[in-house]
Amino acid sequence: MTGAPIAVLPAAFSPANYEFAEPQTYGKATWQALFDGSQSLVGDILVGPRTFFVAALQALLPIPVVEAPHIVDVRRPPL
């Protein structure tokens, strides 16, 4: 995660239906994100107090993100 961020977005994360009424249940990593999706792509990593990656972007639907508490660096040897 080197380099400058592409954008800084205000965002909110809810376990379901943007109710913000209860915490996420144990063992469930999916969240619904509320932010401007026009500035992001599927697979983007959102870094803040917690780390999430964007799982899908569909017009007029909630943005599903997956919490990623551990990030790994995957490399391949040159062919």
mmCIF file of the N, C-alpha and C atoms, coordinates in Angstrom:
data_MODEL
# 
_entry.id   MODEL 
# 
loop_
_atom_site.group_PDB 
_atom_site.id 
_atom_site.type_symbol 
_atom_site.label_atom_id 
_atom_site.label_alt_id 
_atom_site.label_comp_id 
_atom_site.label_asym_id 
_atom_site.label_entity_id 
_atom_site.label_seq_id 
_atom_site.pdbx_PDB_ins_code 
_atom_site.Cartn_x 
_atom_site.Cartn_y 
_atom_site.Cartn_z 
_atom_site.occupancy 
_atom_site.B_iso_or_equiv 
_atom_site.pdbx_formal_charge 
_atom_site.auth_seq_id 
_atom_site.auth_comp_id 
_atom_site.auth_asym_id 
_atom_site.auth_atom_id 
_atom_site.pdbx_PDB_model_num 
ATOM 1   N N  . MET A 1 1  ? 0.834   -1.175  0.000   1.00 0.00 ? 1  MET A N  1 
ATOM 2   C CA . MET A 1 1  ? 0.000   0.000   0.000   1.00 0.00 ? 1  MET A CA 1 
ATOM 3   C C  . MET A 1 1  ? 0.884   1.245   0.000   1.00 0.00 ? 1  MET A C  1 
ATOM 4   N N  . THR A 1 2  ? 1.800   1.295   -0.938  1.00 0.00 ? 2  THR A N  1 
ATOM 5   C CA . THR A 1 2  ? 2.669   2.449   -1.016  1.00 0.00 ? 2  THR A CA 1 
ATOM 6   C C  . THR A 1 2  ? 2.087   3.476   -1.971  1.00 0.00 ? 2  THR A C  1 
ATOM 7   N N  . GLY A 1 3  ? 2.564   4.672   -1.873  1.00 0.00 ? 3  GLY A N  1 
ATOM 8   C CA . GLY A 1 3  ? 2.112   5.743   -2.746  1.00 0.00 ? 3  GLY A CA 1 
ATOM 9   C C  . GLY A 1 3  ? 0.969   6.522   -2.130  1.00 0.00 ? 3  GLY A C  1 
ATOM 10  N N  . ALA A 1 4  ? 0.632   7.582   -2.798  1.00 0.00 ? 4  ALA A N  1 
ATOM 11  C CA . ALA A 1 4  ? -0.448  8.456   -2.327  1.00 0.00 ? 4  ALA A CA 1 
ATOM 12  C C  . ALA A 1 4  ? -1.804  7.853   -2.652  1.00 0.00 ? 4  ALA A C  1 
ATOM 13  N N  . PRO A 1 5  ? -2.811  8.128   -1.824  1.00 0.00 ? 5  PRO A N  1 
ATOM 14  C CA . PRO A 1 5  ? -4.150  7.620   -2.123  1.00 0.00 ? 5  PRO A CA 1 
ATOM 15  C C  . PRO A 1 5  ? -4.704  8.253   -3.406  1.00 0.00 ? 5  PRO A C  1 
ATOM 16  N N  . ILE A 1 6  ? -5.535  7.523   -4.102  1.00 0.00 ? 6  ILE A N  1 
ATOM 17  C CA . ILE A 1 6  ? -6.155  8.032   -5.323  1.00 0.00 ? 6  ILE A CA 1 
ATOM 18  C C  . ILE A 1 6  ? -7.200  9.091   -4.981  1.00 0.00 ? 6  ILE A C  1 
ATOM 19  N N  . ALA A 1 7  ? -7.956  8.864   -3.917  1.00 0.00 ? 7  ALA A N  1 
ATOM 20  C CA . ALA A 1 7  ? -8.997  9.801   -3.494  1.00 0.00 ? 7  ALA A CA 1 
ATOM 21  C C  . ALA A 1 7  ? -9.236  9.626   -2.003  1.00 0.00 ? 7  ALA A C  1 
ATOM 22  N N  . VAL A 1 8  ? -9.778  10.649  -1.403  1.00 0.00 ? 8  VAL A N  1 
ATOM 23  C CA . VAL A 1 8  ? -10.215 10.576  -0.014  1.00 0.00 ? 8  VAL A CA 1 
ATOM 24  C C  . VAL A 1 8  ? -11.725 10.742  -0.035  1.00 0.00 ? 8  VAL A C  1 
ATOM 25  N N  . LEU A 1 9  ? -12.432 9.705   0.414   1.00 0.00 ? 9  LEU A N  1 
ATOM 26  C CA . LEU A 1 9  ? -13.889 9.700   0.356   1.00 0.00 ? 9  LEU A CA 1 
ATOM 27  C C  . LEU A 1 9  ? -14.490 9.615   1.747   1.00 0.00 ? 9  LEU A C  1 
ATOM 28  N N  . PRO A 1 10 ? -15.482 10.441  2.064   1.00 0.00 ? 10 PRO A N  1 
ATOM 29  C CA . PRO A 1 10 ? -16.238 10.184  3.276   1.00 0.00 ? 10 PRO A CA 1 
ATOM 30  C C  . PRO A 1 10 ? -17.083 8.926   3.047   1.00 0.00 ? 10 PRO A C  1 
ATOM 31  N N  . ALA A 1 11 ? -17.097 8.036   4.015   1.00 0.00 ? 11 ALA A N  1 
ATOM 32  C CA . ALA A 1 11 ? -17.823 6.779   3.845   1.00 0.00 ? 11 ALA A CA 1 
ATOM 33  C C  . ALA A 1 11 ? -18.429 6.334   5.171   1.00 0.00 ? 11 ALA A C  1 
ATOM 34  N N  . ALA A 1 12 ? -19.510 5.580   5.065   1.00 0.00 ? 12 ALA A N  1 
ATOM 35  C CA . ALA A 1 12 ? -20.148 4.961   6.227   1.00 0.00 ? 12 ALA A CA 1 
ATOM 36  C C  . ALA A 1 12 ? -20.380 3.499   5.884   1.00 0.00 ? 12 ALA A C  1 
ATOM 37  N N  . PHE A 1 13 ? -20.292 2.634   6.897   1.00 0.00 ? 13 PHE A N  1 
ATOM 38  C CA . PHE A 1 13 ? -20.437 1.199   6.689   1.00 0.00 ? 13 PHE A CA 1 
ATOM 39  C C  . PHE A 1 13 ? -21.497 0.653   7.629   1.00 0.00 ? 13 PHE A C  1 
ATOM 40  N N  . SER A 1 14 ? -22.414 -0.155  7.081   1.00 0.00 ? 14 SER A N  1 
ATOM 41  C CA . SER A 1 14 ? -23.521 -0.715  7.856   1.00 0.00 ? 14 SER A CA 1 
ATOM 42  C C  . SER A 1 14 ? -23.602 -2.216  7.600   1.00 0.00 ? 14 SER A C  1 
ATOM 43  N N  . PRO A 1 15 ? -23.949 -3.001  8.632   1.00 0.00 ? 15 PRO A N  1 
ATOM 44  C CA . PRO A 1 15 ? -24.096 -4.439  8.421   1.00 0.00 ? 15 PRO A CA 1 
ATOM 45  C C  . PRO A 1 15 ? -25.212 -4.782  7.424   1.00 0.00 ? 15 PRO A C  1 
ATOM 46  N N  . ALA A 1 16 ? -26.316 -4.024  7.437   1.00 0.00 ? 16 ALA A N  1 
ATOM 47  C CA . ALA A 1 16 ? -27.421 -4.324  6.522   1.00 0.00 ? 16 ALA A CA 1 
ATOM 48  C C  . ALA A 1 16 ? -28.388 -3.157  6.446   1.00 0.00 ? 16 ALA A C  1 
ATOM 49  N N  . ASN A 1 17 ? -28.862 -2.880  5.277   1.00 0.00 ? 17 ASN A N  1 
ATOM 50  C CA . ASN A 1 17 ? -29.946 -1.924  5.023   1.00 0.00 ? 17 ASN A CA 1 
ATOM 51  C C  . ASN A 1 17 ? -29.714 -0.514  5.549   1.00 0.00 ? 17 ASN A C  1 
ATOM 52  N N  . TYR A 1 18 ? -28.494 -0.126  5.746   1.00 0.00 ? 18 TYR A N  1 
ATOM 53  C CA . TYR A 1 18 ? -28.152 1.217   6.213   1.00 0.00 ? 18 TYR A CA 1 
ATOM 54  C C  . TYR A 1 18 ? -28.906 1.614   7.481   1.00 0.00 ? 18 TYR A C  1 
ATOM 55  N N  . GLU A 1 19 ? -29.191 0.643   8.335   1.00 0.00 ? 19 GLU A N  1 
ATOM 56  C CA . GLU A 1 19 ? -29.905 0.942   9.581   1.00 0.00 ? 19 GLU A CA 1 
ATOM 57  C C  . GLU A 1 19 ? -28.971 1.460   10.665  1.00 0.00 ? 19 GLU A C  1 
ATOM 58  N N  . PHE A 1 20 ? -27.718 1.059   10.658  1.00 0.00 ? 20 PHE A N  1 
ATOM 59  C CA . PHE A 1 20 ? -26.731 1.479   11.647  1.00 0.00 ? 20 PHE A CA 1 
ATOM 60  C C  . PHE A 1 20 ? -27.213 1.231   13.071  1.00 0.00 ? 20 PHE A C  1 
ATOM 61  N N  . ALA A 1 21 ? -28.082 0.239   13.250  1.00 0.00 ? 21 ALA A N  1 
ATOM 62  C CA . ALA A 1 21 ? -28.705 -0.002  14.544  1.00 0.00 ? 21 ALA A CA 1 
ATOM 63  C C  . ALA A 1 21 ? -28.029 -1.095  15.354  1.00 0.00 ? 21 ALA A C  1 
ATOM 64  N N  . GLU A 1 22 ? -27.243 -1.954  14.707  1.00 0.00 ? 22 GLU A N  1 
ATOM 65  C CA . GLU A 1 22 ? -26.636 -3.075  15.417  1.00 0.00 ? 22 GLU A CA 1 
ATOM 66  C C  . GLU A 1 22 ? -25.257 -3.361  14.844  1.00 0.00 ? 22 GLU A C  1 
ATOM 67  N N  . PRO A 1 23 ? -24.388 -3.969  15.606  1.00 0.00 ? 23 PRO A N  1 
ATOM 68  C CA . PRO A 1 23 ? -23.054 -4.290  15.093  1.00 0.00 ? 23 PRO A CA 1 
ATOM 69  C C  . PRO A 1 23 ? -23.109 -5.479  14.133  1.00 0.00 ? 23 PRO A C  1 
ATOM 70  N N  . GLN A 1 24 ? -22.031 -5.654  13.403  1.00 0.00 ? 24 GLN A N  1 
ATOM 71  C CA . GLN A 1 24 ? -21.923 -6.805  12.504  1.00 0.00 ? 24 GLN A CA 1 
ATOM 72  C C  . GLN A 1 24 ? -21.838 -8.089  13.329  1.00 0.00 ? 24 GLN A C  1 
ATOM 73  N N  . THR A 1 25 ? -22.458 -9.151  12.848  1.00 0.00 ? 25 THR A N  1 
ATOM 74  C CA . THR A 1 25 ? -22.435 -10.410 13.577  1.00 0.00 ? 25 THR A CA 1 
ATOM 75  C C  . THR A 1 25 ? -21.088 -11.103 13.405  1.00 0.00 ? 25 THR A C  1 
ATOM 76  N N  . TYR A 1 26 ? -20.757 -11.956 14.324  1.00 0.00 ? 26 TYR A N  1 
ATOM 77  C CA . TYR A 1 26 ? -19.479 -12.656 14.318  1.00 0.00 ? 26 TYR A CA 1 
ATOM 78  C C  . TYR A 1 26 ? -19.350 -13.541 13.080  1.00 0.00 ? 26 TYR A C  1 
ATOM 79  N N  . GLY A 1 27 ? -18.214 -13.494 12.440  1.00 0.00 ? 27 GLY A N  1 
ATOM 80  C CA . GLY A 1 27 ? -17.938 -14.353 11.297  1.00 0.00 ? 27 GLY A CA 1 
ATOM 81  C C  . GLY A 1 27 ? -18.491 -13.867 9.977   1.00 0.00 ? 27 GLY A C  1 
ATOM 82  N N  . LYS A 1 28 ? -19.108 -12.696 9.943   1.00 0.00 ? 28 LYS A N  1 
ATOM 83  C CA . LYS A 1 28 ? -19.655 -12.166 8.697   1.00 0.00 ? 28 LYS A CA 1 
ATOM 84  C C  . LYS A 1 28 ? -18.818 -10.962 8.275   1.00 0.00 ? 28 LYS A C  1 
ATOM 85  N N  . ALA A 1 29 ? -18.180 -11.047 7.128   1.00 0.00 ? 29 ALA A N  1 
ATOM 86  C CA . ALA A 1 29 ? -17.243 -10.014 6.694   1.00 0.00 ? 29 ALA A CA 1 
ATOM 87  C C  . ALA A 1 29 ? -17.847 -9.020  5.710   1.00 0.00 ? 29 ALA A C  1 
ATOM 88  N N  . THR A 1 30 ? -19.067 -9.268  5.227   1.00 0.00 ? 30 THR A N  1 
ATOM 89  C CA . THR A 1 30 ? -19.658 -8.369  4.242   1.00 0.00 ? 30 THR A CA 1 
ATOM 90  C C  . THR A 1 30 ? -20.379 -7.209  4.916   1.00 0.00 ? 30 THR A C  1 
ATOM 91  N N  . TRP A 1 31 ? -20.234 -6.037  4.314   1.00 0.00 ? 31 TRP A N  1 
ATOM 92  C CA . TRP A 1 31 ? -20.860 -4.812  4.794   1.00 0.00 ? 31 TRP A CA 1 
ATOM 93  C C  . TRP A 1 31 ? -21.492 -4.105  3.608   1.00 0.00 ? 31 TRP A C  1 
ATOM 94  N N  . GLN A 1 32 ? -22.363 -3.140  3.880   1.00 0.00 ? 32 GLN A N  1 
ATOM 95  C CA . GLN A 1 32 ? -22.864 -2.247  2.845   1.00 0.00 ? 32 GLN A CA 1 
ATOM 96  C C  . GLN A 1 32 ? -22.217 -0.899  3.078   1.00 0.00 ? 32 GLN A C  1 
ATOM 97  N N  . ALA A 1 33 ? -21.644 -0.352  2.032   1.00 0.00 ? 33 ALA A N  1 
ATOM 98  C CA . ALA A 1 33 ? -20.931 0.918   2.145   1.00 0.00 ? 33 ALA A CA 1 
ATOM 99  C C  . ALA A 1 33 ? -21.761 2.035   1.535   1.00 0.00 ? 33 ALA A C  1 
ATOM 100 N N  . LEU A 1 34 ? -21.642 3.182   2.132   1.00 0.00 ? 34 LEU A N  1 
ATOM 101 C CA . LEU A 1 34 ? -22.327 4.368   1.649   1.00 0.00 ? 34 LEU A CA 1 
ATOM 102 C C  . LEU A 1 34 ? -21.255 5.402   1.319   1.00 0.00 ? 34 LEU A C  1 
ATOM 103 N N  . PHE A 1 35 ? -20.928 5.524   0.028   1.00 0.00 ? 35 PHE A N  1 
ATOM 104 C CA . PHE A 1 35 ? -19.970 6.514   -0.450  1.00 0.00 ? 35 PHE A CA 1 
ATOM 105 C C  . PHE A 1 35 ? -20.196 6.730   -1.946  1.00 0.00 ? 35 PHE A C  1 
ATOM 106 N N  . ASP A 1 36 ? -19.521 7.700   -2.525  1.00 0.00 ? 36 ASP A N  1 
ATOM 107 C CA . ASP A 1 36 ? -19.662 8.015   -3.944  1.00 0.00 ? 36 ASP A CA 1 
ATOM 108 C C  . ASP A 1 36 ? -18.963 6.942   -4.770  1.00 0.00 ? 36 ASP A C  1 
ATOM 109 N N  . GLY A 1 37 ? -19.723 6.024   -5.328  1.00 0.00 ? 37 GLY A N  1 
ATOM 110 C CA . GLY A 1 37 ? -19.165 4.915   -6.084  1.00 0.00 ? 37 GLY A CA 1 
ATOM 111 C C  . GLY A 1 37 ? -18.644 5.297   -7.453  1.00 0.00 ? 37 GLY A C  1 
ATOM 112 N N  . SER A 1 38 ? -18.919 6.529   -7.914  1.00 0.00 ? 38 SER A N  1 
ATOM 113 C CA . SER A 1 38 ? -18.431 6.937   -9.233  1.00 0.00 ? 38 SER A CA 1 
ATOM 114 C C  . SER A 1 38 ? -16.919 7.122   -9.240  1.00 0.00 ? 38 SER A C  1 
ATOM 115 N N  . GLN A 1 39 ? -16.299 7.221   -8.062  1.00 0.00 ? 39 GLN A N  1 
ATOM 116 C CA . GLN A 1 39 ? -14.860 7.409   -7.976  1.00 0.00 ? 39 GLN A CA 1 
ATOM 117 C C  . GLN A 1 39 ? -14.118 6.124   -7.639  1.00 0.00 ? 39 GLN A C  1 
ATOM 118 N N  . SER A 1 40 ? -14.802 4.985   -7.684  1.00 0.00 ? 40 SER A N  1 
ATOM 119 C CA . SER A 1 40 ? -14.147 3.732   -7.310  1.00 0.00 ? 40 SER A CA 1 
ATOM 120 C C  . SER A 1 40 ? -14.403 2.657   -8.358  1.00 0.00 ? 40 SER A C  1 
ATOM 121 N N  . LEU A 1 41 ? -13.632 1.590   -8.261  1.00 0.00 ? 41 LEU A N  1 
ATOM 122 C CA . LEU A 1 41 ? -13.762 0.432   -9.135  1.00 0.00 ? 41 LEU A CA 1 
ATOM 123 C C  . LEU A 1 41 ? -13.867 -0.819  -8.280  1.00 0.00 ? 41 LEU A C  1 
ATOM 124 N N  . VAL A 1 42 ? -14.414 -1.886  -8.850  1.00 0.00 ? 42 VAL A N  1 
ATOM 125 C CA . VAL A 1 42 ? -14.457 -3.173  -8.154  1.00 0.00 ? 42 VAL A CA 1 
ATOM 126 C C  . VAL A 1 42 ? -13.021 -3.604  -7.878  1.00 0.00 ? 42 VAL A C  1 
ATOM 127 N N  . GLY A 1 43 ? -12.766 -4.010  -6.651  1.00 0.00 ? 43 GLY A N  1 
ATOM 128 C CA . GLY A 1 43 ? -11.429 -4.428  -6.259  1.00 0.00 ? 43 GLY A CA 1 
ATOM 129 C C  . GLY A 1 43 ? -10.632 -3.341  -5.567  1.00 0.00 ? 43 GLY A C  1 
ATOM 130 N N  . ASP A 1 44 ? -11.130 -2.108  -5.575  1.00 0.00 ? 44 ASP A N  1 
ATOM 131 C CA . ASP A 1 44 ? -10.435 -1.038  -4.858  1.00 0.00 ? 44 ASP A CA 1 
ATOM 132 C C  . ASP A 1 44 ? -10.375 -1.361  -3.378  1.00 0.00 ? 44 ASP A C  1 
ATOM 133 N N  . ILE A 1 45 ? -9.308  -0.955  -2.756  1.00 0.00 ? 45 ILE A N  1 
ATOM 134 C CA . ILE A 1 45 ? -9.139  -1.179  -1.323  1.00 0.00 ? 45 ILE A CA 1 
ATOM 135 C C  . ILE A 1 45 ? -9.352  0.134   -0.602  1.00 0.00 ? 45 ILE A C  1 
ATOM 136 N N  . LEU A 1 46 ? -10.249 0.124   0.372   1.00 0.00 ? 46 LEU A N  1 
ATOM 137 C CA . LEU A 1 46 ? -10.553 1.300   1.183   1.00 0.00 ? 46 LEU A CA 1 
ATOM 138 C C  . LEU A 1 46 ? -9.803  1.158   2.496   1.00 0.00 ? 46 LEU A C  1 
ATOM 139 N N  . VAL A 1 47 ? -8.927  2.101   2.775   1.00 0.00 ? 47 VAL A N  1 
ATOM 140 C CA . VAL A 1 47 ? -8.096  2.037   3.970   1.00 0.00 ? 47 VAL A CA 1 
ATOM 141 C C  . VAL A 1 47 ? -8.501  3.156   4.913   1.00 0.00 ? 47 VAL A C  1 
ATOM 142 N N  . GLY A 1 48 ? -8.745  2.807   6.143   1.00 0.00 ? 48 GLY A N  1 
ATOM 143 C CA . GLY A 1 48 ? -9.090  3.764   7.184   1.00 0.00 ? 48 GLY A CA 1 
ATOM 144 C C  . GLY A 1 48 ? -8.837  3.082   8.500   1.00 0.00 ? 48 GLY A C  1 
ATOM 145 N N  . PRO A 1 49 ? -9.688  3.335   9.494   1.00 0.00 ? 49 PRO A N  1 
ATOM 146 C CA . PRO A 1 49 ? -9.532  2.583   10.740  1.00 0.00 ? 49 PRO A CA 1 
ATOM 147 C C  . PRO A 1 49 ? -9.652  1.073   10.514  1.00 0.00 ? 49 PRO A C  1 
ATOM 148 N N  . ARG A 1 50 ? -10.447 0.674   9.528   1.00 0.00 ? 50 ARG A N  1 
ATOM 149 C CA . ARG A 1 50 ? -10.556 -0.713  9.076   1.00 0.00 ? 50 ARG A CA 1 
ATOM 150 C C  . ARG A 1 50 ? -10.258 -0.750  7.590   1.00 0.00 ? 50 ARG A C  1 
ATOM 151 N N  . THR A 1 51 ? -9.976  -1.924  7.063   1.00 0.00 ? 51 THR A N  1 
ATOM 152 C CA . THR A 1 51 ? -9.679  -2.073  5.638   1.00 0.00 ? 51 THR A CA 1 
ATOM 153 C C  . THR A 1 51 ? -10.786 -2.890  4.978   1.00 0.00 ? 51 THR A C  1 
ATOM 154 N N  . PHE A 1 52 ? -11.289 -2.395  3.850   1.00 0.00 ? 52 PHE A N  1 
ATOM 155 C CA . PHE A 1 52 ? -12.336 -3.062  3.091   1.00 0.00 ? 52 PHE A CA 1 
ATOM 156 C C  . PHE A 1 52 ? -11.919 -3.100  1.625   1.00 0.00 ? 52 PHE A C  1 
ATOM 157 N N  . PHE A 1 53 ? -12.467 -4.061  0.868   1.00 0.00 ? 53 PHE A N  1 
ATOM 158 C CA . PHE A 1 53 ? -12.327 -3.979  -0.582  1.00 0.00 ? 53 PHE A CA 1 
ATOM 159 C C  . PHE A 1 53 ? -13.707 -4.010  -1.206  1.00 0.00 ? 53 PHE A C  1 
ATOM 160 N N  . VAL A 1 54 ? -13.833 -3.322  -2.327  1.00 0.00 ? 54 VAL A N  1 
ATOM 161 C CA . VAL A 1 54 ? -15.113 -3.183  -3.012  1.00 0.00 ? 54 VAL A CA 1 
ATOM 162 C C  . VAL A 1 54 ? -15.399 -4.473  -3.765  1.00 0.00 ? 54 VAL A C  1 
ATOM 163 N N  . ALA A 1 55 ? -16.517 -5.124  -3.442  1.00 0.00 ? 55 ALA A N  1 
ATOM 164 C CA . ALA A 1 55 ? -16.868 -6.404  -4.050  1.00 0.00 ? 55 ALA A CA 1 
ATOM 165 C C  . ALA A 1 55 ? -17.668 -6.245  -5.333  1.00 0.00 ? 55 ALA A C  1 
ATOM 166 N N  . ALA A 1 56 ? -18.490 -5.197  -5.434  1.00 0.00 ? 56 ALA A N  1 
ATOM 167 C CA . ALA A 1 56 ? -19.317 -4.984  -6.625  1.00 0.00 ? 56 ALA A CA 1 
ATOM 168 C C  . ALA A 1 56 ? -19.760 -3.533  -6.677  1.00 0.00 ? 56 ALA A C  1 
ATOM 169 N N  . LEU A 1 57 ? -20.039 -3.071  -7.869  1.00 0.00 ? 57 LEU A N  1 
ATOM 170 C CA . LEU A 1 57 ? -20.610 -1.742  -8.081  1.00 0.00 ? 57 LEU A CA 1 
ATOM 171 C C  . LEU A 1 57 ? -21.727 -1.879  -9.098  1.00 0.00 ? 57 LEU A C  1 
ATOM 172 N N  . GLN A 1 58 ? -22.961 -1.642  -8.658  1.00 0.00 ? 58 GLN A N  1 
ATOM 173 C CA . GLN A 1 58 ? -24.104 -1.710  -9.542  1.00 0.00 ? 58 GLN A CA 1 
ATOM 174 C C  . GLN A 1 58 ? -24.916 -0.443  -9.350  1.00 0.00 ? 58 GLN A C  1 
ATOM 175 N N  . ALA A 1 59 ? -25.406 0.095   -10.449 1.00 0.00 ? 59 ALA A N  1 
ATOM 176 C CA . ALA A 1 59 ? -26.165 1.343   -10.388 1.00 0.00 ? 59 ALA A CA 1 
ATOM 177 C C  . ALA A 1 59 ? -27.389 1.198   -9.491  1.00 0.00 ? 59 ALA A C  1 
ATOM 178 N N  . LEU A 1 60 ? -27.589 2.168   -8.643  1.00 0.00 ? 60 LEU A N  1 
ATOM 179 C CA . LEU A 1 60 ? -28.767 2.282   -7.776  1.00 0.00 ? 60 LEU A CA 1 
ATOM 180 C C  . LEU A 1 60 ? -28.917 1.155   -6.757  1.00 0.00 ? 60 LEU A C  1 
ATOM 181 N N  . LEU A 1 61 ? -27.858 0.418   -6.484  1.00 0.00 ? 61 LEU A N  1 
ATOM 182 C CA . LEU A 1 61 ? -27.894 -0.629  -5.464  1.00 0.00 ? 61 LEU A CA 1 
ATOM 183 C C  . LEU A 1 61 ? -26.827 -0.331  -4.413  1.00 0.00 ? 61 LEU A C  1 
ATOM 184 N N  . PRO A 1 62 ? -26.994 -0.863  -3.198  1.00 0.00 ? 62 PRO A N  1 
ATOM 185 C CA . PRO A 1 62 ? -25.965 -0.672  -2.178  1.00 0.00 ? 62 PRO A CA 1 
ATOM 186 C C  . PRO A 1 62 ? -24.619 -1.223  -2.656  1.00 0.00 ? 62 PRO A C  1 
ATOM 187 N N  . ILE A 1 63 ? -23.548 -0.641  -2.160  1.00 0.00 ? 63 ILE A N  1 
ATOM 188 C CA . ILE A 1 63 ? -22.201 -1.071  -2.531  1.00 0.00 ? 63 ILE A CA 1 
ATOM 189 C C  . ILE A 1 63 ? -21.732 -2.113  -1.520  1.00 0.00 ? 63 ILE A C  1 
ATOM 190 N N  . PRO A 1 64 ? -21.634 -3.384  -1.923  1.00 0.00 ? 64 PRO A N  1 
ATOM 191 C CA . PRO A 1 64 ? -21.136 -4.397  -0.995  1.00 0.00 ? 64 PRO A CA 1 
ATOM 192 C C  . PRO A 1 64 ? -19.614 -4.337  -0.907  1.00 0.00 ? 64 PRO A C  1 
ATOM 193 N N  . VAL A 1 65 ? -19.125 -4.340  0.316   1.00 0.00 ? 65 VAL A N  1 
ATOM 194 C CA . VAL A 1 65 ? -17.684 -4.373  0.556   1.00 0.00 ? 65 VAL A CA 1 
ATOM 195 C C  . VAL A 1 65 ? -17.397 -5.520  1.510   1.00 0.00 ? 65 VAL A C  1 
ATOM 196 N N  . VAL A 1 66 ? -16.171 -5.994  1.495   1.00 0.00 ? 66 VAL A N  1 
ATOM 197 C CA . VAL A 1 66 ? -15.765 -7.097  2.360   1.00 0.00 ? 66 VAL A CA 1 
ATOM 198 C C  . VAL A 1 66 ? -14.640 -6.593  3.247   1.00 0.00 ? 66 VAL A C  1 
ATOM 199 N N  . GLU A 1 67 ? -14.801 -6.810  4.553   1.00 0.00 ? 67 GLU A N  1 
ATOM 200 C CA . GLU A 1 67 ? -13.750 -6.411  5.477   1.00 0.00 ? 67 GLU A CA 1 
ATOM 201 C C  . GLU A 1 67 ? -12.529 -7.292  5.270   1.00 0.00 ? 67 GLU A C  1 
ATOM 202 N N  . ALA A 1 68 ? -11.381 -6.679  5.197   1.00 0.00 ? 68 ALA A N  1 
ATOM 203 C CA . ALA A 1 68 ? -10.129 -7.396  4.964   1.00 0.00 ? 68 ALA A CA 1 
ATOM 204 C C  . ALA A 1 68 ? -9.163  -7.062  6.092   1.00 0.00 ? 68 ALA A C  1 
ATOM 205 N N  . PRO A 1 69 ? -9.239  -7.803  7.201   1.00 0.00 ? 69 PRO A N  1 
ATOM 206 C CA . PRO A 1 69 ? -8.373  -7.465  8.335   1.00 0.00 ? 69 PRO A CA 1 
ATOM 207 C C  . PRO A 1 69 ? -6.902  -7.759  8.075   1.00 0.00 ? 69 PRO A C  1 
ATOM 208 N N  . HIS A 1 70 ? -6.610  -8.573  7.073   1.00 0.00 ? 70 HIS A N  1 
ATOM 209 C CA . HIS A 1 70 ? -5.223  -8.893  6.735   1.00 0.00 ? 70 HIS A CA 1 
ATOM 210 C C  . HIS A 1 70 ? -5.034  -8.708  5.240   1.00 0.00 ? 70 HIS A C  1 
ATOM 211 N N  . ILE A 1 71 ? -4.035  -7.955  4.864   1.00 0.00 ? 71 ILE A N  1 
ATOM 212 C CA . ILE A 1 71 ? -3.700  -7.737  3.459   1.00 0.00 ? 71 ILE A CA 1 
ATOM 213 C C  . ILE A 1 71 ? -2.369  -8.427  3.190   1.00 0.00 ? 71 ILE A C  1 
ATOM 214 N N  . VAL A 1 72 ? -2.311  -9.188  2.114   1.00 0.00 ? 72 VAL A N  1 
ATOM 215 C CA . VAL A 1 72 ? -1.067  -9.859  1.741   1.00 0.00 ? 72 VAL A CA 1 
ATOM 216 C C  . VAL A 1 72 ? -0.602  -9.328  0.393   1.00 0.00 ? 72 VAL A C  1 
ATOM 217 N N  . ASP A 1 73 ? 0.665   -9.434  0.155   1.00 0.00 ? 73 ASP A N  1 
ATOM 218 C CA . ASP A 1 73 ? 1.266   -9.024  -1.110  1.00 0.00 ? 73 ASP A CA 1 
ATOM 219 C C  . ASP A 1 73 ? 1.563   -10.291 -1.900  1.00 0.00 ? 73 ASP A C  1 
ATOM 220 N N  . VAL A 1 74 ? 0.908   -10.446 -3.043  1.00 0.00 ? 74 VAL A N  1 
ATOM 221 C CA . VAL A 1 74 ? 1.081   -11.650 -3.872  1.00 0.00 ? 74 VAL A CA 1 
ATOM 222 C C  . VAL A 1 74 ? 1.988   -11.290 -5.039  1.00 0.00 ? 74 VAL A C  1 
ATOM 223 N N  . ARG A 1 75 ? 3.041   -12.067 -5.216  1.00 0.00 ? 75 ARG A N  1 
ATOM 224 C CA . ARG A 1 75 ? 3.980   -11.820 -6.316  1.00 0.00 ? 75 ARG A CA 1 
ATOM 225 C C  . ARG A 1 75 ? 4.212   -13.093 -7.085  1.00 0.00 ? 75 ARG A C  1 
ATOM 226 N N  . ARG A 1 76 ? 4.545   -12.926 -8.357  1.00 0.00 ? 76 ARG A N  1 
ATOM 227 C CA . ARG A 1 76 ? 4.868   -14.062 -9.205  1.00 0.00 ? 76 ARG A CA 1 
ATOM 228 C C  . ARG A 1 76 ? 6.269   -13.858 -9.757  1.00 0.00 ? 76 ARG A C  1 
ATOM 229 N N  . PRO A 1 77 ? 7.019   -14.946 -9.900  1.00 0.00 ? 77 PRO A N  1 
ATOM 230 C CA . PRO A 1 77 ? 8.338   -14.803 -10.524 1.00 0.00 ? 77 PRO A CA 1 
ATOM 231 C C  . PRO A 1 77 ? 8.162   -14.501 -12.019 1.00 0.00 ? 77 PRO A C  1 
ATOM 232 N N  . PRO A 1 78 ? 9.074   -13.735 -12.597 1.00 0.00 ? 78 PRO A N  1 
ATOM 233 C CA . PRO A 1 78 ? 8.947   -13.455 -14.040 1.00 0.00 ? 78 PRO A CA 1 
ATOM 234 C C  . PRO A 1 78 ? 9.111   -14.727 -14.849 1.00 0.00 ? 78 PRO A C  1 
ATOM 235 N N  . LEU A 1 79 ? 8.394   -14.809 -15.947 1.00 0.00 ? 79 LEU A N  1 
ATOM 236 C CA . LEU A 1 79 ? 8.462   -15.995 -16.823 1.00 0.00 ? 79 LEU A CA 1 
ATOM 237 C C  . LEU A 1 79 ? 9.579   -15.882 -17.807 1.00 0.00 ? 79 LEU A C  1 
# 
